[in-house]
Amino acid sequence: MSSLLAPPASTRGILPPRRPSPRALTARAARSCYRYRFRTDDDGVVDVAVAANDSNGYTVGVEVPPRPGARGRPDGNLLLHAADSGDAVPLASPGHGASLSASLSIHASRAPFNLSFLLTDPAGTEIRTHRRTAFRVPVGVGQGSPAPLGLTLSDSGAANFALYSKTAQGVVLCLYTAAAAADEPALEIELDPYVNRTGNVWHASLESVAGYASYGFRCGLFGTGHPLLDPYARVIGDLVAGDSVYEEGAALPSMSCLGSLASPPSYNWGRDRRPRLPLENLVVYRANVASFTKDRSSGLPDDVAGTFSGMAAKVQHFKSLGVNAVLLEPVFPFDQAKGPYFPYHFFSPASSYSAEGSSASAITAMKDMVKAMHRNGIEVLLEVVFTHTAEGEAECQMISTRGIDNSSYYISGEIAGCKSGILNCNGPVTQKLILDSLRHWVLDFHVDGFCFINAPFLVRGPRGEYLSRPPLLESIAFDPVLSKTKIIADPWSPLDISNVQFPFPHWKRWAEMNARFSIDVRRFLKGEALVSDLATRLCGSGDLFASRGPAFSFNYVSRNAGLTLVDLVSFSNDNLASESSWNCGEEGPSENSAVLEMRLRQIRNFIFILFVSLGIPVLNMGDECGHSSAGSTSYKERVPLNWKGLKTTFVKEVTGFISFLAAFRSRRGDIFQRREFLKLENINWHGSDLSEPQWEDPGSKFLCMHIIAENDGNKSDSIRGDLYICFNANVESVSATLPVPAEGTLWLRLVDTSLALPGFFGTESNPKRKQVLGCSSYEVKAHSCVLFESTRDLS
């Protein structure tokens, strides 16, 4: 009766399994007993029991209880037919009124499989299930456990599947062989809602998944529809684009992805230690994994360029800049047509970021990268997108959660005209998904923190309303695992390219990307902002972070959406009005030496203000090497980093300046690396002649900041000198009067962005540093910044 073994709705047979040992057979026989009851199309019932035996197979018992009036049953004449076979076994009755039954043995050394048959009466009329299908018994399939969600593999080879779906009227587990990953499943197992469902979790266990490579779930009416990706899968296949489907006159490409039945590759972390840097000590570099080293100029092999391994290979570049934290653009699997800010899965890294292009190799490569960064004292932060996915509303574009349980995972209806589906982040189901994902990245990948993109949507309720205490954000803030990491909210939205600062609930644990910093610094250097706006940003943006402190402000000038740093000083047409850029006298590329000199000076000014402001400086990929997108603000038009530029005099100057400023911030950590704001008595503000600044005068474009160091005796005098910083956005020079330094000290000029290399910045040991007498005047050139530090007079 081996013909009873039939694949469901497919002509694909069961692959020959490996023959188990006698000991394994005995163990299997002890645990494998399955019982099922079917309703028939004539309102009867059929009971089936399947038990493993010691003969490398299974014993099957079929019993039909008596029911007066049922066709064929009073005479005890029913035949059991193997599906798609002429073989038949009569069902016998021991006596009048007793059940009809048959017992048979089948040879099948591997489970799971489907045992498929149907019954006929003496007239040859078929008796089927109440759904008019053949009787199909899944052998090797157990009830399973509702927790944990996703796929759990045991050491013995058994597998447990658990899927949350409140709305599914039926769930079918689909198993695929390696050869059929993009074809029909080799085995489908329909989950019984009375056996394989606990609450809203559908679950099943399999004795073994040997011979199968991937899996998915059908969650339509009675388990119809195309297979969907398990949201909790740890290893996944590629996103496969199918034939286009026409809906409402538009051609929509169909998309699907399956979870892998392979265990995640084991990894030896060895002596990996997280740097655990204080928040206030960070110097951050934002990068895209692919674009950072994809260009051939990176000098890396083709299979390394544009991957996690490529990031690790450039660790010395980060160290040379003084960077101690790398912020990676989203690394979750994403729709290549939409970009990394449109993910479709939250538990695995994108396979495209590995040399082999597979999910398993990406897992290992990313862990290697994290380990290499940690070994060099650099933390790894991830940008994460949990507010929306790459999935569409059309059934053909449902990849995972959208088709599994749309009403639980997504906010119903549109939000402020946003056409993309928004995840219900503060609903209990999605909240659990997000928290489980974050913990997974911290515990399994040793990630040091997260930057949450599109943060305003994280405070939305199930109907799109704003919540004063969003449960997700509060849970993250106080989670025993996540609260020990860096957690940063970023208001930038990839949905409508908006970037608006807003009151964010923080519990004194959430930091934020400071969009106001970028706006006000750009406007000041363009000559359009009030000096009071600049002063606010220099002091740590107290208007935004008064209840937290300056360390919670992540400051940046440019980012991956909008103009790059070099484009900020090279393009300023009508289409770029919102960028507050200035082309320094000529639009686009220029050969004019005066224009080029002014652009270089402005780049220095931007970097200088970024590093002398209280808060965390965030460099964007390419800020250090003149990376340009030819004036485009589109994220999609960003090109890979050109490493040839690092050899130019201009780039060597800029990278050296960044390295100097990073070291200066570290040396003067008493001022720049602090959790609390500077005391009012430790800051004096001046105009050009030590007078009060013209705070509210739109025409005022000059400001001086005098920071008086706190000397508590615990630090050496060499790092406790006062600072005097001048900022001039005028088109002409301004003569600045320096205050009288403390007794026995004098002013040393450390930076003047108007000077030529190598004299525009200097270290403590640099003999070219200029000594300036107190109460003397110093000419601050047009569009430049100057930094003085007081030090002991050793003369």
N, C-alpha and C positions, 0 to 999 in steps of 0.2 A: 504493500500500500504506500510505497514511497511517493506515488503520484499525488497523494494528498497534500504534499508540500508544494504550495503554489504561491507565486508572488502576487501581490494585490494589484489589480488593474494594470498589469504590466506583463510582458512576455519575458522579462529578465528573470533568470533562475537564481537559485541560491548558490553562491560560490562554494566549492568544496572546502570544508574546514580542516584544520589540523586535528589529528586523532588524539583525544585526551588520554592521559594515563589512567590505569585502573583505579588508582587512588582518587583521581579527580572525578571519575565516573561515580564512585561510591558516594563521594561528598555531594555530587550533583543529584544523585538519586534521593539523598536524604532531604534535600531542601526544595526540589523542584516538583511542586504539585500545583496545578492550576485548575480552577473550577469556573465555569461560565454557564449562564442561563440566557437563552435567546427566546424572544417572542417570535412566533411564526405568523405568516400572512393569513392563516386560518384561525388566528386567535388562540393557538396552542402554545406550548413551551417545549424547548429542547434543552436538556442539561448535558454538558460536556465536561469530562474530567480528563486531564492529561498529567501523567506522572512519568518522571525519568526512571528508566530501569537500568539494570546492570549489564545490559547487552548493547551498550552504545546506541541507545535509542530511547523511544518513549512508548508507553502504553496508553492507548486512548480508549476511554469509555464513553459511549453515547447512549443517553436514556431519554425516552419519550413517555412521560406519564400518561395514563389513560384519560380520555376525555370523550364521553358519549357523543356521538354525532360527528366526530371529526373524521374526515375521509380516510379510509384505509385502516384506521386504528382499531375498530372492534375486532377485526379479523387478525390483527397482529401482523399485517403484511406491509411493511415499509422496507425500502431499500436505501442504503447509504451509498452515495456515489461520490467518488473523488472528482473534484472539479476538473473539467476539461479531460475526462477519462471515461472509458466505458466500464471500468472496474466497478463492481457493486458488492456490498455485503448486506445480507438480510438482517433485520432487527428481529430478534426472537423474544417471546414472552413465556415465562415459566408457567403461566396459568391464566385462566380467564380473569380479566379485570386488572391484571398486573401490568407494570410498565414494559414497554418494548426497549430492548437494549442490545448493544453489540460491543464487543471488545476486540481490539486489534492492536498490533504492534507495528511501529514504523521505525525505519532506520534513519536517524538524523543525529549526528554527533555534535552539531552546533546549534545553539539558540542565540538570538531569537529567530523565529521563522513563523510563517502563517500556516496553520492547518486549515485547509479549505475544502468544504464538501457541501452537498445538498441532498435532500431526501425526495423520494418519489413514492406514490401510492401504487396499488396494483394496476391501475389504469395508465400508469406512466406519467401522471400529472405531478409536476414538481411542487414540492413544499419548500418555501424559502423563508427568509427572515421577514419581519414586518416591514422592512424597507425594500423588499423584493430583491435582495441580494443573496448570494451563497453564504452559508454559515462559515465564518472566518474566525478561527481561534488563534490568537497570538501566543505562541509557546516561548517560554523563556522570558516572559514579561511579567513583572510583579507589580504590586500596588505602588511601590516607591514611597518616597518621603517628600513632604512639601518644603523642606528646608535642608540645605541652603538652596536658593534659587540658582538656576543654571545647570550646568553639567558637572557632576562629581564622579570621578573615577577612583575606584578602590584598587588596592594592590593586587587583588585577585582577578582584576579585569572586569568586574561588574561596574555598571554605570547607573547613576540616578539622574533623571531629568526632572526639573521643576520649572514651571512657567506660570507667571501671574497673568490672568486674563479674566476680568469680571464679565466681559460682554460676549466672549466666545460661546456659541451654542454647541460647539464641538471642536475638539483639538485632535489632530493627527500628527504623530511623530513620524517623520520621514527620514530614512537612512539611505545614504548613497555610498556606492563603491567609488574608488578613485577614478575609474574610467567613466562613471556616470554622474560626475559632480554637476555637470550642466545639463543633464538629461533627466529622464524620469527616475524617481527613487527606486532603489532595488528592493526596499521593504517599507511598507507603511503600517503603522500601528495606531489604530483608532483607540483613543483613551475613553474609558467608560466613566461617565460623570458620577456614577454611584460608587465606583471603586477607585478611580484615579483622580479624584478631585477632593481637596480639603479647603473649604471656604472658596476663595477665588484662585487658588493655586492648583494647576493641573500637574500631575506628577506620575512617573512610572520608573520602574527599575528594570534593567536588562542584565541577564546573567553574563553576557559578554557582548562586546561590539567588535570583536575581531573580524576582519574582512571588510569592514565598513570604514569609510574615511571621513564623512561629514554628515551633518544632520540639519534639519530645519523643522518648522512647525507650520501646519496649515490651520488657520483659525477662522475660516469663513463659516457659513451656515453648514453645520454637520461636518466641519473640518474640510471645507472646500477652499479653493483659491490657491495661489502659488505659495511655495514654502517661504517662511519668514525667518530672519536671523534671530537667534536667542539673544536677548539684550545682555545677558550675563556670560556669554561665551568668552573664554579667555584666549582662545586661538581661533582665528577665522580665515575664511577663504577670500578670494578677490571679489570685488564688486563686478558683477557680470551684467553687461548691457545686452538686452534682448531686442527683439523686433519692436519697432514703433507701434504704438496703439493709438488709433484716432478717437479722440473724445471731444465732442462739441466742435468738430471741424479742425482741431489742432492735433498734430502728430506728437505724441509723448513717448520718449524712449523708455522701455521697461527696464527695471533694475532689480537684481536679486543678489543675495549673498548668503552663504551657509556657514554654520559653525563647524569647527574641526573637532573630530573625536579623539585627536591626539592630546596627550597631556602637555602642558607648557614645558619647554625645555628646562631641565634643572640648571641651577646656577650657583656657583661658589663665590660668595661675596668676600671670602677671605677676611682680611682685617679692615674692610671698608668702615670708615668712620665719617659720620656726617659732620661738616664743619660747624654747624650750629652757631653761625655768626649772629651777633646782636643785630637787630633790625637797623639800628642807626649807623652801623658800620658798612652797610652795603654800598657797592658801586655796581650798577646793573647794566648788562648789555643784552638788548633784545635782538633775536636772530631767527630767521627761517632756516630749518634744517637743510632743505634742498638748496635754496638760493645761496647759502653761505659759502659752500664749496663746489657748487655744481659746475661753475665755469672752469675751463681747462687751465686757466691761469692759476688756479689753486695749486697746481703741480701734483695733484693726487691721482692715483690710478682710477680708471673709469668706474670700477666697481666700488670705489670708496667715495668718490666725489658725490656730493649731494646726499650723504647718508649720515646716520649717527656716528659712524666710524670717522667720517670726514670732520665732524665737529670735534671729536676727541683728538684728531690729528693736529688741530689748530689751537690746542690748549695754551701753547706758549704765546700766541697772539693775545689772548685774553690777559695773561699774566703781564705781558709787556705794557698793556694799557692801564694796569692797576685794577682791572675788573675782578671782582670776587663773587659774582653771581651772574649766571646766564639765564635769561628769560626766553624760552623757546615758544615760538608761535605754535598753535595747536598741533599736536602729534597724533591725535586720534584718527582713525580711518575716515576719509572724507571723499566727497564727490569731486573728482578731478575737474569737472566742468565748472563747479562753483567755487572751489578753493578750500583751504584748510579750516576756514571759519564756518563750514557747513558739514559737520560730522554726521555719521550714521551709526556710530558705535562708541562706547565709552570705556571699554575694558582692555583694549589692546592698542599697541602703536601701529601706525600706518606701515604696511609692508613695503611701500615704495621707498622708505627710508633705510632699507637694508640692502646689502650687496646682492643677496639671493632673491630679493623681492618677495619673500614669504613672511607670513605673520610670525612663525616660530623664530626665523632668523632675526626679524626686527626686534623681538623681545630680548634676545641675547645681545644684539648690537646696542640697544638702548641702555641696557644694564652695564655693558662695558664702558659706554660713554659716561654714565653717571659715576661709575667707579673711578674713571680717569680724572674727571673733574674734581671729585672729592679728594683724591690723592694730591691734587695741586691746590687744595684749599678753596675751591670754587663750588658754590652751591648751584643746584639746578632747579629752576622754577618753571612751571608750565602754564602757558595760557590755556584756559579751558573754556569751552562753549557748552553750556547746559541749558540754554534758553530756547534753542531751536535745533532742528536737524535738517539733513539734506533730503528727507523724505517729502514726497508730494502727496496731495490729496487723492489723486487718481490711484486706483487699485494697482495698476501696473508699476507705480512708483513708490509703493509701500515696501520698505525694506525690512523693518523690524517693528518698533513700538507702535507706529502708525496703524499697522494692520492687526497687531496683536490685541491692543485695547486702546483705541483712540480716545475714548471719553475719560479714561483714567490718567493717561499720560499727557494729554494736551488740554489747553484752555479752549473751550468752545467759542466759536465766533472769532471775528477779527479784532485786533487791538489797534486803535488809532490808525486805521487804514493799512496796517501791516498785513500783507498777503501771505506771508510765511506762517506755517503752523508754529505756535508758541507752546513750549512745554509747560505743564502745570507744576512748576518747580516746588511749590509749597503744598501740593497735594501729597498725601502720605505715600502713595506708590512711587511717584517720581522722586520725591525727597529721599526715600530709601535707596532708590537706584543711584542717585547722585552721591549720597554719603558712602555707599558701598564702593562706588567707583573711586572716589577720592582716597578712601582708606587703602584700596588695592594699590594705587600708585605710590602711596607713602610706604606701605609695608612690604610690597613685593618689588618695587622699583627704586626705593630709597629716595624718592623725590623730596625736595626740601620746602616746596611751597607752591602756591597756585595764584594765578591772576585771572579773575572771573570776568570774561568779556560780556558786554551788554548787561552790565550789572543792574541798571534800572528795572529790567524785566525779572530780576530775581526777587523783587519785593512785591510781585503781583500775586493776587489771590486767584481762586478757580474761575472767577468771572472777569478777570483782568483788572480788578480793583487793587489799589495800593494798600499794603498792610503796614501797620506801624511797627509790628514785631514779627517779621517773616520767620516762620518756624525753621526753615532751612538755614538761614543765615545765623540764627541763634544756635542751632544745633552744631553748625560748623565751629562757631566761636568757642563753644564749651565742650566739644568732643574731646575725649582723652587723647586721641591720636592726632586729630587735625589741628587742635588748638596749639600744638607745639610746632606747627609749621608756619611759614609766612602766608598770610591770606590777604589778598589785594583785590579790591573792586575796581573795575575799569568801566567807565560810562560809555566808552565807544561802542557803537552798534554796527555790525556788518550788514544789518538788514536795511537800514536807511542812511547809513554813513553819518549818523548824528553823533555828537560828542559833547554832551551837556552835563556839567557838574550838578549834582542834586543832593539834598540831605539824605545821607545813607546811614541806616541803623548800624552801629558798630560795636557796642558793648566794650569800647576801648581795646578792641582786638583786631578790628578790620582796618587795614591801610587802604589808600585809594590812589589811583593814577590821577594826578592833578592837571586837568585840562586847562584850568584857569592860568596855571603857571605858563604854559606854552603861549597862550593868547596874550597875556600881559607883557611877557618878555619880548615877543615879536613886535607888538605895537610900540613898546618903548624904543627899541632899537630902530624902528621905522620913524620914530619921532611923533607918534600919535597918542601915546598913553600919558596919563598923569604920573608924576614921579611917586605919588602916594601908592599907586598900583604896584610899581616896581618894589617899593619898600616893603609892602605887604608880602610879596613873593620871596624877597630876600630873607625875611625873618621867619619863614616857615609857614606862610599862609594861615595866619591865626584866625582869619575870617572863616576858614573851612575846618581847621583842626584844633580849635581852641580847647576842646575837651579831651583831646588825645595827645597832642604834641607834634613837633615838626617831623619826627621820624616816621610818622604815618603818611606823610606826603611824598609820593613818588613823582618827582619832577622830570619833565622831559621837554625838549624843544621841538623835535620832529618824531614822527612815528611811522609805522609801515603803511598807513593810509594818509594821504595828503602829500605835500611836497617834502622831498628829502632836504637835508640841511644845505647842501650846495645849491639845490634848486630854489630854496628860500631866498637866496641872495642873487639869483640869476634870472628869475621870471616873476613878472608882476603885471599881468594883463587883466582885462575886465573879468575874465572868467575865473580869476584867482583872487577876487576881492575878499572872500572869506578866509583866505590863508594869511592875510596881513604880511605878505611878502614884499620885498623891494629888490629890484634888479640892479641897483647901484649905478644906474645911468644908461644901461643898454640891455635890451631883451635878448635872452638866450646866450649861446656861445659868443665869446668876444675875444678879439686880439688887442683891445685897447688896454695898455698897461695901467692906466689910472683906474679903469673899471675893475680890472683883475686885482689890483692892490686893495681897493675898497672892499671887494668881495672877500678876500682873504681876511681883512681886518674884521669884517662882520662875523665871519665864521669863528674867529678867535673870540669875539665878544659873546656870541651865543654860548660857546663852550665854557668860557670863563664864568658867566653869570650862573650857568647850570651848576658849576662846582662850588661856587662861593655862596650859594643859597642854602639855607637850612632845609633839610629834607634829604631824600635819597635821589642821587642823580641817575637817570636812565638814558644811556646812549642807545641810539637806534643803529641797526646794522648799516654800515657804510658811512656813518657820520664822520668816521676817522679817516676816510680815504676818498672823499669827494664823489661818493656814489650818486649818480644822477638817473632820473627817469624822464629826462628831457622835458621837464615841466608838467608832467602828468601827475594828477592826484589819485589816479585809479590804482587800487591794490593789484589788480590783474595785470597791469602794465609794468610792474616792478621787474627788473631784470636781475640775473645772478650777479653777485659781487665780483668785480674785476680785481684780482689780486696783483696785477701788474702795476697798478697805481701805487702800491705800497713802496715801490722803489723810487718814486719821484721825490724831489726835494720838498714839494708842497705837502705830501702825505707824511713824510718823515717829520716835518715840522709839527703838523697837527697831532700825530700820534705821540710825539715827544711832549707836546704841551699837555695832552690828556694825562699822560703818565705822571708828569710833574704835578698837576693839579690833584690827582688821586693821592699821591704821596703827601702833598701839602694838607689835604683834608685829614689824612690819617695822623700826621704830625700835630696838627691843630685840632685833634679830636675834642678838646675841651670846648671848642666853639662849634664845630661842624658835625660832630658825631655825638649827638645828645638827644635824649628822650624829651627833655623839657625845653620850653622856650627860653631865650635869653631874658635876663631881668631888664626891666626898663632902665634902671640906673647904669646898665652896662652897654647901652647903645645911645649914641648921640648922632643926630642927623644935621647935616650942614648943606648950605649952598656953596658957592665958589669962595666966599670970604668968611667962612665960619658962621655965617648968619643962618637964620631959620630958613629951611627950604620953602619954596613957593609951592606948597602941596596941591593947591586947587587951581593953579594957573596952567591952562592947556599949553601955553607957550614955553613953560619951563621944561627943559630937557637935560638938566644937570643935577646930580645928586651925589653927596658924599656920605658914607657910613663909617662911623668911628666905633669900633667894638673894643670895649675896655675889658681886658682879660681879668679873670678872677684868680688871684694868687693865694692859695691856701697852704703853701709850704710843702705840699706833697709832690709837686712837679718841679723840675729844674727850670731855671729862668729862661733857658733857651726856647722853651715852648710855651712861655706864658706872656709873650709880648703882646701889646695892643696891635690891632689891625686898623688901617685906614684905607678905604676903598672908594674910588671915584668912578662915576659912570657918566659919560658924556655922549648924548645922542644929537648934539647940535651939529650944524654944518660948518662951524668954525671952532677954533680952539678956545678953551676956557682956562684962565689962570686960577688954580686952586691953592688956597692957603692951608698949610698943614697945622694941626694943633701942636702945642708944646708937648713933647714926649715926657714921660716920667723921668725923674732925676737919674742921671747916670746912664741914660739910654738915648738912642738916636733912631731915626727912621731909615730903613733900607727899602729901596724899591725892588720888589720881586717880579712884578709883571707890568708891562706897558704894551698893550696890544697894537699900538701904532708903530712900534719900532720894528726894524728888520731883524731877521734871524742872523746870528744866534742871540742877539741881545734883548729880545722882547720878554723873555722870562729867564730867571736864574735861580739856582739852588743856593743853599746856605753857604756852600763852599766855593761858589762862583765868584771870582774876583771882580767880575764886571758888574756886580750889583752896585747900584748907585746909592751913596749916602746922601741923605737930604736933611738939612737942619730944620729944627722945629720953627714954626712961624714963618718959614720961607715959602715962596710960591713955587708951584710946579705946573708947567704947561701941559694940560690934558688935551691932546689933539682931538680934532673932530672925529666923531664916531669911534671912540676908543674907551678903554677901561684901564685903570691903574690900581695896583695893589701895593701897599706899603706895610711893613711889619716893623715894630720897634724892637730893638735888641740892645744889649749892654754895649756901652762905648768902651772898647778895650784899648783905645789910644792913650 
